[in-house]
Each structure stands twice: as C-alpha cells, then as structure tokens.
Amino acid sequence: MSRWKALPAELDPRVRQLLVRLRRLKDHNGLTMRQLAVRTGYSAKSWERYLSGRSVPPRDAVEAMARIGGEDPTRLLALHEVAVAAWRDRPLGSPGQGAPEEGVPEHAVTEHALAETVTTDAGPSAVAAVAPAPAGAEAAAPEPEQATTSATRAAEGPRISRRALSIALVSGSVALVLAASAAVLVAVRIMDDDKGGAPAPAGHAVSTAATTPAATRAAYSCHLARADGHWYAGNSRATDSTVAYGDSGPQVAEVQCLLRRAGISPGGIDGMFGPLTMGAVERFQRQAHLDVDGIAGPRTWKALRG
C-alpha cells in the first residue's frame, strides 16, 4: 500500500471523502502514477495533483478510475458531484481559486469569458445608451449622469439574470446529488443488515435497531471486554478491514467504542463514519505514531485493539 501524505487540513470533508476512495482504488489495483496515466488518459502529474488535494479530478477521470477498479461508477460519480460543488464554494484566496475546473482547457475559458464580455458589457442597450445624440437634439438628450446610469443598468441586467439562473441550477444539482447519496447509503445499510456482521462475544449484549417506523438508524452500545490480549466492544471482531469516511455499520461502531476507550471522543456511538469520527481517528493515529490519514486500516485496528 502507498504511503500517502496527509491531505490538507482545510480540505472540505466532501472533497476528502472522494479522494480517500480514489486512493483506496489505486492502492487496491497496485497501480503506479505512470500506469494510472496510461489507463485513464490523464498525466501522472495530474493524478498527483488530484490525489494530493490540490485539485478535484474531472468526471471522466473518476469514471475511468472506477472501471479500472471494477467498481460501479454510480456512487463515485455522486461523490464527485458533491465534491465539485464543495470545491466551487471555497472562500476566495483558497489554493487553486480561479483555476479552470473539470479539465477545461484554459484557451476555452478565455474564449468563453471574451464572448461573455462582448455580449454583456457591449450589448445593444449599452451601445445605444452611450451613442452620441443626433445634431439639433441637445435639448432632448439626457444629462451625462443619467445616460451613464441607464447604460450601467442595461449592462447589469443580463448579469443578474445569468447569476440567478446559475444559482438555481447549482442548488437543484446539489439537492439531486444529496438525494442520490442518501439512497446509496440506505442501500448499503440494508446490505450490511442482511449480512448480519460478525457475532459478538458470549455474555455481551448488543443493542438492536428500534422497530418503530420513526427509527432511521441502528443503536449501538459499548460492552468492553479483553480477550486474548485484545479489546472488544461487542459490535465487530474485525482486525484487518478498512473503514473510512462515509461508511456505516457495526465495524464503525466498534471503532467508535475503541476510540472512546482510548480517551478520544468520536461523538455518539451511532455507527456512522462522519467528520467527528474521522477527526477522532486522526488524533488517535497521531497519539499512536501512525500514518495520519483518518482511515481505520489494519495498523489502526491493531493499535485500537491494544
């Protein structure tokens, strides 16, 4: 497995989730950056930039990575759309701010901006407003200040309409992506429930999900016990699996219980690997002198089990 550098601390969790998935796919297939470039059509330097958190990879690159790893690209593409929205919402001055996104060539951006400038700033209304008045019509001509105001309003009209349309389209896209992500998470949760997970140690009770219609997620509890020199919390016996941001189920609850035993709070014991749990894993990895990536892999499990 590659020894990845830690992602930037200021990176949005939604972008981090996509990059963690892509890193895992690359490591799972044992590809170098050059091999990845040959298989996807994007250069090795581009992939280094994407996987280090300096830029969001284009949609085609994400889809190519999913197919190389033999994974259904639907979930990765949903994560990509959420990450792109988060990347565009970054504050001004963030690294990469203003750079072309989604792999669009710079000359295309320049031509688009030039066309927009010609259409918006030099439109018919603006030209008409600043054109010289015919001879003999000085008495009916508006004052210079009024003419300037009219030209400004005429030029700003298309900009305001275009901005409102862009905001509406982005809002609708984000809502659609969130709905798709929620559906995927529900499907994964149902599959986890069908598998049933690993059995808990004898003599330790495990709380079950509420059967009322209002219950939306399983309830977990921590019943810590030491066996064969290792700690167990009664939710999972996993020792070498990989649990990361966006995952859910008994293994996540087990990680949360073991983090709490180590004196690091992951928030609630809800079986959902969210920002609080990821931050707790990173703090534990620093404390245990492990690679800090926010992912509970074999080495982190070993340290948690004690």
N, C-alpha and C positions, 0 to 999 in steps of 0.2 A: 504494500500500500504506500502511496506517495506521502511524503511528509509535507503537508500543506502549511503555508504560512497562515497565521490567524487573519481572518477577514477584518477590515476596518471597523473600529468600534462604533463609528457613527453610521454604519450601513443600516438601512431600513430592514426590519425583520422580514418583510415580504420579499425583498431582493435577496437577503441572506438565505431564505428557505430555498429559492430556486438554485442558487449557486451551490449549496450543500448537496442538493440532488444531483446536479451535473458532475460535481467532484466524485460522488459515490459511483456514478455510472462509468466515469473514466477509469477509476481505480478497479472497478469490478471487471472491466474488459482488459485491464493491463496495457492500456494504450499510452504511448509517449505523445508529446505535443506534436511531433512531426507526423506520426501515424494518424493522429486525430485530424491534422490538417489535410492529409491525403484522403481520408474517409469522408470528410464533411465539405471540403472546398474552401474552408476558411483557414488563413495562415496560422502558423504556430504562435506568432506574436499576438495575433488577435485573440486566440484562445487563452494565452497567458493573461491578457488584459481582462477578458471576460471572467475567468475563474479566480482572479485576484480581487474582484470587486471594483475595478476602475471603470467598468462599462457594462451595460446589460447586453447580452448576446442577442443577435437578430432571431426572429421567429424561425427562419429556415434552419439556422444552426442548432437551435433547441430541438426541432423536429428530427434533424439528422442524428443528433446525439441519442435521442430516444430510440430510433430504429436500430442504431448500432448496438445499443444495449438490449435489444429485444423487448422493449417496454412499450406499452400502449402510450402514444404521444398525447392523448387527450388531457391527462392530469398535468403533464409537464407544460403543455401549451396554456392551460388555465393558470398555472403558477406564473408563467411568463407574462401573461397579460396583466396580472395583478402587480408583478414586479415593474413592468414598464410604466404603469400608472403611478406607482410609488416613486420611481426614478424621475418622472416628469414633475412631481410635486416637491422635489427637493428645494431647499432655500437657495436664493441667489448667492453665488460665490462658492457653492459646493464644487468638489473636484469633478471635471468633465462638464460643468454647466455650460450650455450653449453649443456643445459639440453635436454634430448630426447623429441622430439615433436610428436604430433599426437598420444599420448598414447602408444608409442612403449616401451616395457619392456627394462630395462637397460641391462639385460643379452643379449638380441638380438642385441643391439647396439654394445656391447663389442665383440660378436662373429663376427659381420659384419666387425668391424674395424680390428679384428685379421686376418680375411680372406683376407681383402684388403691389409693388411701389408704384408702377406705372398706372395700374388700374385704380388704386386707392387715392394716391396723392395727386394724380394729374387727371382725374376723371372729368367728364363733361361739365359737371356742376362747378368744379373748381376753376376750370378754364373759363367758363362763362362768367364767373364771378370776378375774375381778375382781368378780363379782357378790357382794352381801352374803349371808352364810350365814343359814339359817332360825333362828328363835328356838329356844333349847334345844339347839343343835348346836355350841356353842362348844368343847366338849371335843374333837370330831372334826375341827374346822376346822384347816387347815394354818397354820403360822406365816406372818406377813406377808411375810417374806423369801422363803419357799418359794412362796407364791402369786405374788409378783412374778416369780420365776424361771420358773415354769410359764407365766405369761402371755407373757413375753418369748420363750420357746422356741416357743410356739404361734404367735406373730405372725411370727417369723423363718422358720418352716418354709416357707410359700408363697414368701417372698422368695428363699430359697436355691434352691428348685426352679425358680422362674422364671428366675433368673440362670443356672443350669446349662443350661436349655433354650436361652436366648438365645445363650450361648457356643457351644453345639453347632451351632445354626443358622448363626451367623456364620462359624464355621470351615468348615462344609460349603459355604456360599456362596462363600467366598474360594477354596477348593480348586477348585470348579467353574469360577470365573472364570479362575483361573490356567491350568487345563487348556484352556479355550476360547482364551485368549490365545496359549498355546503352539501350538495347532493353527492359528490365524490366521497366526502368524509363520512356521510351516513352509510354509503355503500360499504366502505372499508370497515366501518364499525360493525355492520351486520355480519360481514365475513369473519371478523375476529370473534364475534359472539358464537358463530356457527362452529368455528374450530374448537372453541371451549377453552383454549390455553392449557398450560401445564398444571398438573394437580398440585394443591398446596400441601405442606407437611401435615402429618397426622396430628390431631389435637389442636389445630389452629383454625379458627373460624374465618370465613371470608364473606364479607357483606355482598349481597346480590342487589341487582338493579330493582328499583321500585316498579311495581306492576301497574301503577295508576297511569292514566293517559297523560297526565301533566309531566311525568318524569321524562327527561330528554337525554340524560347521560347516567352511566352506571356510577354507583357509590362504592368507593374503596376504603379500606381501613388498613392500619399497620399493626401486625402482630409479630413483633420482632422476636427471633429465636436464633441461637447459634448452633450449627450442626456441622460436624466435620471441619471445624475451624473456620467456617464461613457464616456470615449473617444472612438471614432470610426474613422477609416481611410478610410472607403468606400470599403474595399476589402472583409471583412467577419464579421459576427456578433457572431463568436464563443466565448464562455466563459469557457467551461469545456472540450474541446477536448485536445488531446495530439499531439504536433508537435515536431519532433526530427530530428536529423541529417539524411540526405538522403531524407527527404520529400520535396514535392514541391506543389505549387498551391496557391490559394487566401489566405488561412489561414497563410501560411508562409509570404506572402507579408504584411498581416495585422500585424504580429509580427514585421516585419522589420520596418514598419511605426511607430508603437508604441515605439519601441526601439529608433528610431531617435527622436521622440517627447520627450523621457526621457533624451536626450542628449548623447546617446550612439550610435555610428555609426556601423551598421551591414554590411557596404559596399553598394552595389547597392540594389535597390528595385526590385529584379528580381524573387521573389517567389521561390528561391532555398535555402534550408536549408543546407548551406555548412559550412566550418570551420570558416569563418568570422562571420556568423550569430550565430553559436554555441558559439563562444567566447564572442560575444556581450550579449547573453542571460546569460552566466555565470557571466559577470561583473554586469549586472542588478540584478541578484539574490543576489550577494554579497551586492550590494547597498541597496536592499530591505530586507536584513537579511533573505533570504530564503535558503532552501537546494540547494547547488550549484551542479547541475547535467547536465546543458546545455540543458535541455528539457523544452519546454513550456507546462506545465501542468495546471490544474485548478487554483492553487495558483499563478502561474506566470501570467496567463491571468488576474486574478483579480487585481494583482498589476499593470500590464500594463494598464488596463482599467482605473485605478485611481478611 
